[in-house]
Amino acid sequence: MGLCGLVGGTIYIKIIISSNLEMNRIIMHIDLDYFYAQLEELRNPQLAQKPLVVCMYSGRTLDSGAVASANYAARQLGVHAGMPIIYAKKKAPAAAFLPADRPHYEDVSGRIMALFAGFADRFEQESIDEASLDVSAKCAGSYVEAKKLAEKIKWKLHEDERLSCSVGVGPNKLIAKMAAGHRKPDGLVVVSSIEVKDFLRSKAIADLHGVGEKTAGALAQKGIKTIVQLAAAPVSELQESFGEKRGLLLHEHALGIDNDPVEEKAARQISRIVTLRENSSDPNAIAVHCSPLAADIARKAKDANVLFRTITILLVSDRIENITRSTTLPGPSQSEVDISDSCRGLLGEFFEKNSQFVCRRFGIRVSNFEEPKAQKRIFEY
Ligand SMILES: [Mg+2]
């Protein structure tokens, strides 16, 4: 009897442990702090001391366009991303206003995303400066381990790139993302599954993912002003106002439920970079690397079943300056010759104007992807 009980007990414990492992999903959300502005501060450290605004100029008039990113000194003056540049100039007239250097940001982002992916069981890039990592198995379902891993990632990012990020850890993507936004910049917030309820109680309804200004207004009209009230609202009522899918989603999110998996998205760019045997300012000497790199990239594009339109050369100087120059093809391509020809042209143009540049590393990147369509394309003939 006693033995039976013991055996039974052992089996029971095993079941608990294994089901626990399956259930304890741990997701990490990483958000790079004021990414574009932080990168500009790195390039020019004097800018870090004052308000800095990175702009997407539309080119129509001198100041038309919107703010893409602002450092915290500029935010304190009321500047935020999405704001028209003209307003930002009124709020922060003494700020430095810089045009966005998207190729450079993409370049650094590519390196960082590869770094993050190495820490995850499954990895999903959400945008140029945000990623979700499923670390359930890596951390054996332990939030203590997940916190240690987050600290390690933050340290490594600073070590490699001199950048800071905010990290949120939670039982799903929704809570992890909200946790990352909870303390910025340079934050680390862990919300374990048992803490979800209290965490949501502390947040405003507009902080709930998927609730924009418009939805918040519509909910307020129904008397729903907090996440707790939203969680208590009948699903059918929410579905009546917001549609079946969206109504259910709002209900689930208010309860902290989110089953969306972390999914690897297809690559957004393919790149290769080499270190030159000798530093060089001779475009012809550097161009010998075009064909082998292009062949490798074209093969990867074929393997990934993508067509690219944008081709970029990456040049790193002996003083670790990063330069990128891009060209966009008239149509989508998968051709090795398109890559190498474009790169030779870009190299020639760059060194014509920058003959003093001493290149240490040379790379090629293709991006702006399209999936092949059914109809025949020019390069198939
Ligand atoms: Mg960010």
Boltz pocket constraint, residues with backbone or C-beta under 6 A from the ligand:
constraints:
  - pocket:
      binder: B
      contacts: [[A, 31], [A, 32], [A, 33], [A, 34], [A, 35], [A, 129]]
      max_distance: 6.0
